[in-house]
Amino acid sequence: MSKEEKPRVSLVVIGHVDAGKSTTTGHLIYKCGGVDQETIAKYEKEANEVGKPTQKFAWVLDNLKAERERGITIDISLW
């Protein structure tokens, strides 16, 4: 591996419905630098506006309108 390459990690997140899988994964992506502070601030503002303040990190993964309205993850395609 060259100095410029970063090591990759594969993760599997398993849990019950509403256990916080998307929130935890979104927070991990943020903490690892995959999402900037401005984006999280935007998600936090939008989540507060719709009465779902705890969803800011879940919205890193939940891009569809239906996901955000229903509070569930449907599609997890990232990049």
PyRosetta script that sets phi, psi and omega in degrees:
from pyrosetta import init, pose_from_sequence

init()
pose = pose_from_sequence("MSKEEKPRVSLVVIGHVDAGKSTTTGHLIYKCGGVDQETIAKYEKEANEVGKPTQKFAWVLDNLKAERERGITIDISLW")
pose.set_psi(1, 130.9)
pose.set_omega(1, 179.1)
pose.set_phi(2, -74.8)
pose.set_psi(2, 167.3)
pose.set_omega(2, 179.5)
pose.set_phi(3, -63.1)
pose.set_psi(3, -29.5)
pose.set_omega(3, -177.2)
pose.set_phi(4, -79.2)
pose.set_psi(4, -23.8)
pose.set_omega(4, -179.6)
pose.set_phi(5, -78.9)
pose.set_psi(5, 137.9)
pose.set_omega(5, 175.2)
pose.set_phi(6, -99.2)
pose.set_psi(6, 145.0)
pose.set_omega(6, 177.1)
pose.set_phi(7, -65.2)
pose.set_psi(7, 147.7)
pose.set_omega(7, -179.8)
pose.set_phi(8, -108.7)
pose.set_psi(8, 148.3)
pose.set_omega(8, 179.5)
pose.set_phi(9, -129.4)
pose.set_psi(9, 134.4)
pose.set_omega(9, 174.0)
pose.set_phi(10, -102.6)
pose.set_psi(10, 132.0)
pose.set_omega(10, -179.3)
pose.set_phi(11, -125.5)
pose.set_psi(11, 148.3)
pose.set_omega(11, 171.3)
pose.set_phi(12, -121.2)
pose.set_psi(12, 126.8)
pose.set_omega(12, -179.7)
pose.set_phi(13, -112.5)
pose.set_psi(13, 121.1)
pose.set_omega(13, -177.1)
pose.set_phi(14, -124.9)
pose.set_psi(14, 138.6)
pose.set_omega(14, 176.8)
pose.set_phi(15, -178.0)
pose.set_psi(15, 169.3)
pose.set_omega(15, 178.3)
pose.set_phi(16, -69.2)
pose.set_psi(16, 165.3)
pose.set_omega(16, 174.5)
pose.set_phi(17, -57.5)
pose.set_psi(17, 137.6)
pose.set_omega(17, 179.4)
pose.set_phi(18, 62.1)
pose.set_psi(18, 26.8)
pose.set_omega(18, 178.0)
pose.set_phi(19, -86.2)
pose.set_psi(19, -9.8)
pose.set_omega(19, 179.1)
pose.set_phi(20, 96.6)
pose.set_psi(20, 24.3)
pose.set_omega(20, -178.9)
pose.set_phi(21, -62.1)
pose.set_psi(21, -48.6)
pose.set_omega(21, -179.7)
pose.set_phi(22, -68.1)
pose.set_psi(22, -39.0)
pose.set_omega(22, 179.0)
pose.set_phi(23, -63.4)
pose.set_psi(23, -45.6)
pose.set_omega(23, 179.5)
pose.set_phi(24, -64.4)
pose.set_psi(24, -44.3)
pose.set_omega(24, -179.7)
pose.set_phi(25, -66.1)
pose.set_psi(25, -43.2)
pose.set_omega(25, 176.9)
pose.set_phi(26, -61.4)
pose.set_psi(26, -40.2)
pose.set_omega(26, 178.4)
pose.set_phi(27, -65.2)
pose.set_psi(27, -41.3)
pose.set_omega(27, 177.8)
pose.set_phi(28, -62.4)
pose.set_psi(28, -44.1)
pose.set_omega(28, 177.6)
pose.set_phi(29, -60.1)
pose.set_psi(29, -42.7)
pose.set_omega(29, 177.7)
pose.set_phi(30, -62.5)
pose.set_psi(30, -49.3)
pose.set_omega(30, -177.9)
pose.set_phi(31, -62.6)
pose.set_psi(31, -28.9)
pose.set_omega(31, 179.4)
pose.set_phi(32, -87.2)
pose.set_psi(32, 2.5)
pose.set_omega(32, 176.3)
pose.set_phi(33, 89.7)
pose.set_psi(33, 10.9)
pose.set_omega(33, -179.5)
pose.set_phi(34, -77.9)
pose.set_psi(34, -16.6)
pose.set_omega(34, 179.2)
pose.set_phi(35, -137.8)
pose.set_psi(35, 136.1)
pose.set_omega(35, -178.1)
pose.set_phi(36, -85.4)
pose.set_psi(36, 165.8)
pose.set_omega(36, -177.7)
pose.set_phi(37, -61.0)
pose.set_psi(37, -36.3)
pose.set_omega(37, -179.7)
pose.set_phi(38, -63.1)
pose.set_psi(38, -39.8)
pose.set_omega(38, 179.0)
pose.set_phi(39, -66.0)
pose.set_psi(39, -43.7)
pose.set_omega(39, 178.6)
pose.set_phi(40, -63.5)
pose.set_psi(40, -39.9)
pose.set_omega(40, 178.0)
pose.set_phi(41, -62.5)
pose.set_psi(41, -39.0)
pose.set_omega(41, 177.9)
pose.set_phi(42, -64.8)
pose.set_psi(42, -46.1)
pose.set_omega(42, 178.7)
pose.set_phi(43, -63.0)
pose.set_psi(43, -39.0)
pose.set_omega(43, 179.5)
pose.set_phi(44, -63.1)
pose.set_psi(44, -43.6)
pose.set_omega(44, 178.7)
pose.set_phi(45, -62.5)
pose.set_psi(45, -47.8)
pose.set_omega(45, -179.5)
pose.set_phi(46, -63.5)
pose.set_psi(46, -41.4)
pose.set_omega(46, -180.0)
pose.set_phi(47, -65.0)
pose.set_psi(47, -40.4)
pose.set_omega(47, 177.3)
pose.set_phi(48, -63.2)
pose.set_psi(48, -38.2)
pose.set_omega(48, -178.9)
pose.set_phi(49, -63.5)
pose.set_psi(49, -30.5)
pose.set_omega(49, -179.9)
pose.set_phi(50, -101.4)
pose.set_psi(50, 10.2)
pose.set_omega(50, 176.0)
pose.set_phi(51, 77.2)
pose.set_psi(51, 24.4)
pose.set_omega(51, 179.4)
pose.set_phi(52, -127.9)
pose.set_psi(52, 63.1)
pose.set_omega(52, -173.0)
pose.set_phi(53, -63.2)
pose.set_psi(53, -23.5)
pose.set_omega(53, -178.8)
pose.set_phi(54, -81.5)
pose.set_psi(54, -1.9)
pose.set_omega(54, -174.4)
pose.set_phi(55, -92.1)
pose.set_psi(55, 0.9)
pose.set_omega(55, -173.6)
pose.set_phi(56, -55.6)
pose.set_psi(56, -41.4)
pose.set_omega(56, -179.8)
pose.set_phi(57, -78.2)
pose.set_psi(57, -32.3)
pose.set_omega(57, 177.1)
pose.set_phi(58, -62.5)
pose.set_psi(58, -32.6)
pose.set_omega(58, -178.1)
pose.set_phi(59, -70.3)
pose.set_psi(59, -8.6)
pose.set_omega(59, 170.7)
pose.set_phi(60, -61.7)
pose.set_psi(60, -37.4)
pose.set_omega(60, 179.9)
pose.set_phi(61, -94.6)
pose.set_psi(61, -34.2)
pose.set_omega(61, -173.7)
pose.set_phi(62, -90.7)
pose.set_psi(62, 91.5)
pose.set_omega(62, -177.8)
pose.set_phi(63, -96.0)
pose.set_psi(63, -20.6)
pose.set_omega(63, -178.5)
pose.set_phi(64, -77.5)
pose.set_psi(64, 144.7)
pose.set_omega(64, 178.8)
pose.set_phi(65, -57.5)
pose.set_psi(65, -43.3)
pose.set_omega(65, -179.3)
pose.set_phi(66, -62.4)
pose.set_psi(66, -37.0)
pose.set_omega(66, 178.8)
pose.set_phi(67, -64.1)
pose.set_psi(67, -45.2)
pose.set_omega(67, -177.9)
pose.set_phi(68, -69.5)
pose.set_psi(68, -36.9)
pose.set_omega(68, 178.7)
pose.set_phi(69, -69.2)
pose.set_psi(69, -41.3)
pose.set_omega(69, -175.4)
pose.set_phi(70, -90.3)
pose.set_psi(70, -14.7)
pose.set_omega(70, -179.8)
pose.set_phi(71, 72.9)
pose.set_psi(71, 29.6)
pose.set_omega(71, 178.6)
pose.set_phi(72, -130.5)
pose.set_psi(72, 153.8)
pose.set_omega(72, 176.0)
pose.set_phi(73, -94.7)
pose.set_psi(73, 126.9)
pose.set_omega(73, -179.7)
pose.set_phi(74, -107.0)
pose.set_psi(74, -46.5)
pose.set_omega(74, -176.0)
pose.set_phi(75, -123.0)
pose.set_psi(75, 126.6)
pose.set_omega(75, -178.8)
pose.set_phi(76, -112.2)
pose.set_psi(76, 24.8)
pose.set_omega(76, 175.4)
pose.set_phi(77, -67.9)
pose.set_psi(77, 122.6)
pose.set_omega(77, -177.1)
pose.set_phi(78, -94.9)
pose.set_psi(78, -64.5)
pose.set_omega(78, -174.8)
pose.set_phi(79, -135.8)
pose.dump_pdb("model.pdb")
